[in-house]
Amino acid sequence: MPCRRGGEGDPSKPGYYLTINHFPKGVTSRPHYHPDERYVGALDEDTWVAISGYGPTKATVIDGGELFGRSR
């Protein structure tokens, strides 16, 4: 599971948000989509991801499962 390490705002509410997330090696997010564009990638090493935008936004998992988990 990724660890949120900071940011500001709330992606689920109107207004600007910034989240900074740490994905340990081998942790990934399951196939999902957002109502807005995002570009992210990495799998074989620790990764820090900063996501910013204007809410509200959400993540919809394609198969309805959990959003985060270990890679195969």
Secondary structure as UniProt FT lines:
FT   STRAND          3..8
FT   TURN            11..12
FT   STRAND          15..23
FT   TURN            25..26
FT   STRAND          27..29
FT   STRAND          32..33
FT   STRAND          47..55
FT   STRAND          60..61
FT   TURN            62..63
FT   STRAND          68..70
//
